[in-house]
Each structure stands twice: as C-alpha cells, then as structure tokens.
C-alpha cells in the first residue's frame, strides 16, 4: 500500500530539486523518497551537521580533516576542548 504526502517548497527549493532530478535523470518524487530513506536509515535517527553539509565539504580542493562525527560524539568534543584549553594555557602570545 502506498500513500501520498504533500510538502511545501519555496520556489528556489523546487527549482533546485528540479535541476538535481534532471541532472540525475530521475523524477523529483524519486529524489525526495531517497532523501527520506537516508534519514530513516540513519544511526539512531540522528543526522550530524557534517552529514547535512557533506556535499559542500567534499568539493574538489576542500581540505577534509578530523573526525566526521565530532558534532555528535561528546567524547571527541571533550577531547578537542581539553586540547584547545591546554594549547591556549601553554601558548605564549
């Protein structure tokens, strides 16, 4: 069984969706379904900021360093904070 879902898009969002669908030679509906599937299949339903912005960060020439889950991994966040604090304390300006 299938059902219909209606969403509201701005003119700019619709134009971007149409352009992406045309570039991939698929329907806008298929693109939306793929996006929904990605969200539903995500770890614990959470999507990190990195995941949302991945296409912008992975452009040719962009520097990719560091853990991809820093925005959701509290342990890594604490390590980075402590490291930055130590560097600031020991650094002579």
C-alpha positions in Angstrom: 0.0 0.0 0.0 1.2 3.5 -0.7 0.0 6.9 0.3 0.6 10.5 -0.8 2.5 13.1 1.2 2.3 16.8 0.3 5.1 19.2 1.2 5.5 22.9 0.7 8.7 24.1 -1.0 9.8 27.6 -1.8 10.3 28.4 -5.5 14.0 28.2 -5.0 13.9 24.8 -3.4 11.6 23.5 -6.1 14.0 24.8 -8.8 16.9 23.2 -7.1 15.1 19.9 -6.8 14.0 20.0 -10.4 17.6 20.7 -11.5 19.0 17.9 -9.4 16.4 15.5 -10.7 17.1 16.5 -14.3 20.8 16.1 -13.8 20.3 12.6 -12.4 17.6 11.7 -14.9 15.1 10.8 -12.2 11.8 12.2 -11.0 11.6 14.7 -8.2 9.5 12.2 -6.3 12.3 9.7 -6.5 14.8 12.2 -5.1 12.5 13.0 -2.2 12.0 9.3 -1.5 15.8 8.7 -1.5 16.2 11.6 0.9 13.6 10.2 3.3 15.2 6.8 3.1 18.6 8.2 4.1 17.1 9.9 7.1 15.1 6.8 8.2 18.2 4.5 7.8 20.5 6.9 9.8 22.1 5.8 13.0 19.6 6.3 15.8 17.7 8.7 13.6 20.3 11.4 14.1 21.9 13.2 11.3 25.1 15.2 12.1 25.8 18.6 10.8 28.6 17.1 8.8 26.2 14.7 7.1 23.9 17.6 6.1 26.8 19.6 4.7 28.8 16.7 3.3 28.3 17.7 -0.4 29.7 21.2 0.4 32.7 19.9 2.3 33.7 17.3 -0.2 34.1 19.6 -3.2 37.4 19.3 -5.0 40.1 21.3 -3.3 38.4 21.3 0.1 40.5 20.1 3.0 39.0 17.1 4.8 40.5 16.6 8.2 39.2 15.4 11.6 36.5 13.0 12.7 33.2 13.1 10.8 31.2 12.6 14.0 32.6 15.5 16.0 29.3 17.3 16.1 27.5 14.3 17.7 30.3 12.5 19.6 30.5 14.0 23.1 33.8 12.2 24.0 35.5 13.6 21.0 34.1 17.1 21.7 35.5 16.9 25.2 39.0 15.8 23.9 39.0 18.8 21.5 38.0 21.2 24.2 40.7 20.0 26.6 43.3 20.0 23.8 42.4 23.6 22.9 42.5 24.7 26.5 45.9 23.2 27.1 47.3 24.8 23.9 45.9 28.2 25.0 47.3 27.8 28.5 50.8 26.8 27.3 51.0 29.0 24.3 52.8 32.3 24.7 51.3 35.1 22.6 
